[in-house]
Amino acid sequence: GSTANFDISQGKFFNVAEIFGGNGKLRATVEYGEASENSEARITCDIVDSDLKLFNLPAIPLPLRVKGGWLDFLYLDENMRITKGNRGGTFVHVRGSVLEEYWGIKK
């Protein structure tokens, strides 16, 4: 599974993707801001930090840094966020409580 948590006070969000059956995590920190275009539904996104964590070993920093990305918000409410990125990916995020309530998935 994966998560993306926004910290509005810092202008960052944190992506975490579980790998190897949950024994590893690929993590990326993304700084975001208002797009220069007159679009209320777009934010700019720059990957500013990333690492790989396997089992109980120390995290390994990765040289993944990407500037100039963006996300368009296609849908947003208190439980769900659907975005489309500059590389064409569509992302659906729901709160853990919604996963548990409607689909029985514990997070």
N, C-alpha and C positions, 0 to 999 in steps of 0.2 A: 504494500500500500504506500501511499504518499500523502504528505500534508503540505499546506502552504499557510503560514500564519503571518498576518500583517501586524506590524507595530507602527501605528500611525504617528506616534510621538517622535519616532526616529526616521520615518519615511523609508522603512525597509520591510521586506517580507522574507521569510525563511522557508525555503523548500527542503523537504526531507523525503527521500525515496528509500524505502526498505528494500534490500536485496538479499540474496542467498537465504531465503526463508526467514527473514527477520534478523539474521546474524550479522548483517552489515547495513550501513546507511551511507547514502550519497547525499551530501548537504551542500546547499548553495544559498548565499546571502545576496539579495537583490535590492538595490536602492531604486526607489521609484519617485516620480515627480509628475507635475502637470505637463502635458504635451504642449508644445508651442503653438500647435494648431488650435483653432477654436472648437475643440471637441471636448465636451464634458465627459464623454464615455471612454477616453483614451488616457493612459498613463505611459510615461517613458519608463524603461527598465534597463538597468545596467547590472550585470553580475559582477560583484565586487570581491567575493570570497567564495571558496569551495573547498571541501575536503571529503575524504573517504574514511569511514570508521568501520573496521572489521573486528568482530568478536570483542574481546576485552583489550585489544591492542590500542595504542595511542592513535589518534587521528592522523592521517597522512594528508598534508596540504596538497591541493591540486592547482595547476597553473591555469585554471579556467577563469578567464576574465573576458566579458563581452560587453561592449558599449553600443548604444544606439538601438536597442530593442524597444518594443512597445506592446501593450496589451489593450485591446478594445473590450469593454464590458458589454456583453450582449444581454445579460440578465443579472439582476442583483436584488436579493431580498435578505431578510434576517437569517435565513437558513441555507441559501444556495447562491453560488456565484458561477456564472458561465462567462468565460473570456476566450478571445481568439488572439493569438500572438502574431507577430510580424513574420514568422516563418511558416504560418498556416495552421499551426496546431490549435485545436479547440480543447479547453480545459473545463471540467465540471468539478466544482468543489462544494461539498455539503458538510455541515456541522456533524461532529461525531454523534451527538445526541439524536440527530435525524437518522443516521445510518442504523443506530440501535433500535429506535422506535419503529421505523417502517420496514427495515430489512433484517433485523435481528443481528446485525454486525456489530460486535463490540470493538471499540477503539480505545 
